[in-house]
Amino acid sequence: MENLVNIFVKSVFIDNMIFAYFLGMCSYLAVSKTVKTSTGLGIAVIFVLGFTVPVDYLIENYLLKEGALVWLSESFIDVDLSFLSFIIFIAIIASMVQLVEMIIEKFSPTLYSSLGIFLPLIAVNCAILGGSLFMQERAYNNIAEATAFGLGSGVGWFLAIVGIAAIREKIRYSNVPDPLKGLGITFIITGLMGIAFMGFMGIKL
Amino acid sequence: MNAEKEPLFSSKNIKLLTEPMNDSNPITVQVLGICSALAVTVKLKPAFVMALSVMVVMAVSNVVISLLRKTVPPRIRIIVQLVVIAAMVILVDQVLKAFVFDISKQLSVFVGLIITNCIIMGRLEAFALSNKPWQSFLDGIGNAAGYGVILLIVAFFRELLGSGTVWGFKVIPESVYDFGYENNGLMILPPMALIVVGVIIWVQRAKNKKLVESN
């Protein structure tokens, strides 16, 4: 249990998807103009990551990696299907996003229309595919660890996007030099937030 | 048969190659492809390999989708695009693993993430779906070049200031180190990439007034 909390907190603060790895920057920059849309998108990302990482963990361990197919037949011990990972992961993500889209449309039509095109764009959000690829690279020991990682990454992304949206809303009334307005200052602020989050790196859990 | 065939390198076509370098740069103007641009720019070599890989994937995917544009039903076009891109990336990944294994290890997950690189999807949707193959090919090369230029600039500064080398060759002489100069460790870390890109945007918009955002 302690290990799970460890992994969760690590992926929220220390291995933050945005500040440590820059995944999901495009929608992060585009949707963070208001806090409301950012919260909606952030929650959708938590959902998608929370589901796709465990599912991809099962696929990786029972289908893709070297020797994974032994449960089918002993002779498959040499079979290594990991080159198929990209296509299979993307297929899972695309279907999850379609599912989340249908759920949001049913339960909150206002959120659905305010997110617009960015909801289907979660499918190509590098944070989601990145989550599964990191899970594959780090080879977690069981599905609980993978889920903790997925949920933690989602929460970290959510924190980042809501944070920058709040700052952007305030900074509209500041004296930013013209060439830096909008995109430029957002980059620099994100960099500063990244430096701040690095302060978490030394924490031993 | 068309009596009027547009020359292969007409001025309109050349524009497809040159505009993304400045006016419609994918990273600083269109805000696409940010993720990988920041993550792989610690040193020049991986940045160059990444830019080249993206160029190959973009050029080929653009041509394939452009050739298929009249036959793909609109409902499943995203899936078709993803499959084409994913197939190309798997190819590029295997080639990289075979020929430049150490760089492929440095790039790790970011080769796979070329699939979700918004520039590729973005240009497929915005251009390849409604234009002919040769134009799509040029658009792919142009945008990938614009992306590559920013990558190389950021990587150049980060490597020079962060490790004192350029492309792996030591550039800052020992005497400067003895003077008390230290490599800027912050440059190697992710947040500096964001700030460097912010500065590039600043310089670009200061020179090119029409890109300034008015809010």
Chai-1 contact restraints between the chains, C-beta under 6 A:
chainA,res_idxA,chainB,res_idxB,connection_type,confidence,min_distance_angstrom,max_distance_angstrom,comment,restraint_id
A,F22,B,C35,contact,1.0,0.0,6.0,A-B,restraint_1
A,F22,B,L38,contact,1.0,0.0,6.0,A-B,restraint_2
A,F22,B,A39,contact,1.0,0.0,6.0,A-B,restraint_3
A,L23,B,C35,contact,1.0,0.0,6.0,A-B,restraint_4
A,M25,B,I34,contact,1.0,0.0,6.0,A-B,restraint_5
A,M25,B,C35,contact,1.0,0.0,6.0,A-B,restraint_6
A,C26,B,I34,contact,1.0,0.0,6.0,A-B,restraint_7
A,C26,B,C118,contact,1.0,0.0,6.0,A-B,restraint_8
A,L29,B,V31,contact,1.0,0.0,6.0,A-B,restraint_9
A,F83,B,I90,contact,1.0,0.0,6.0,A-B,restraint_10
A,F86,B,A86,contact,1.0,0.0,6.0,A-B,restraint_11
A,F86,B,I90,contact,1.0,0.0,6.0,A-B,restraint_12
A,F86,B,G112,contact,1.0,0.0,6.0,A-B,restraint_13
A,F86,B,I115,contact,1.0,0.0,6.0,A-B,restraint_14
A,I87,B,A86,contact,1.0,0.0,6.0,A-B,restraint_15
A,I90,B,L82,contact,1.0,0.0,6.0,A-B,restraint_16
A,I90,B,A86,contact,1.0,0.0,6.0,A-B,restraint_17
A,V124,B,T116,contact,1.0,0.0,6.0,A-B,restraint_18
A,V124,B,M121,contact,1.0,0.0,6.0,A-B,restraint_19
A,C126,B,C35,contact,1.0,0.0,6.0,A-B,restraint_20
A,C126,B,L113,contact,1.0,0.0,6.0,A-B,restraint_21
A,C126,B,T116,contact,1.0,0.0,6.0,A-B,restraint_22
A,L129,B,T116,contact,1.0,0.0,6.0,A-B,restraint_23
A,G130,B,L113,contact,1.0,0.0,6.0,A-B,restraint_24
A,L133,B,V109,contact,1.0,0.0,6.0,A-B,restraint_25
A,L133,B,G112,contact,1.0,0.0,6.0,A-B,restraint_26
A,D178,B,V212,contact,1.0,0.0,6.0,A-B,restraint_27
A,P179,B,W202,contact,1.0,0.0,6.0,A-B,restraint_28
A,P179,B,R205,contact,1.0,0.0,6.0,A-B,restraint_29
A,P179,B,A206,contact,1.0,0.0,6.0,A-B,restraint_30
A,P179,B,V212,contact,1.0,0.0,6.0,A-B,restraint_31
A,L180,B,W202,contact,1.0,0.0,6.0,A-B,restraint_32
A,K181,B,E213,contact,1.0,0.0,6.0,A-B,restraint_33
A,G182,B,E213,contact,1.0,0.0,6.0,A-B,restraint_34
A,G182,B,N215,contact,1.0,0.0,6.0,A-B,restraint_35
A,L183,B,I201,contact,1.0,0.0,6.0,A-B,restraint_36
A,G184,B,G198,contact,1.0,0.0,6.0,A-B,restraint_37
A,G184,B,I201,contact,1.0,0.0,6.0,A-B,restraint_38
A,G184,B,W202,contact,1.0,0.0,6.0,A-B,restraint_39
A,F187,B,L194,contact,1.0,0.0,6.0,A-B,restraint_40
A,F187,B,V197,contact,1.0,0.0,6.0,A-B,restraint_41
A,F187,B,G198,contact,1.0,0.0,6.0,A-B,restraint_42
A,I188,B,I195,contact,1.0,0.0,6.0,A-B,restraint_43
A,I188,B,G198,contact,1.0,0.0,6.0,A-B,restraint_44
A,T190,B,L194,contact,1.0,0.0,6.0,A-B,restraint_45
A,G191,B,P191,contact,1.0,0.0,6.0,A-B,restraint_46
A,G191,B,L194,contact,1.0,0.0,6.0,A-B,restraint_47
A,G191,B,I195,contact,1.0,0.0,6.0,A-B,restraint_48
A,G194,B,P190,contact,1.0,0.0,6.0,A-B,restraint_49
A,G194,B,P191,contact,1.0,0.0,6.0,A-B,restraint_50
A,I195,B,P191,contact,1.0,0.0,6.0,A-B,restraint_51
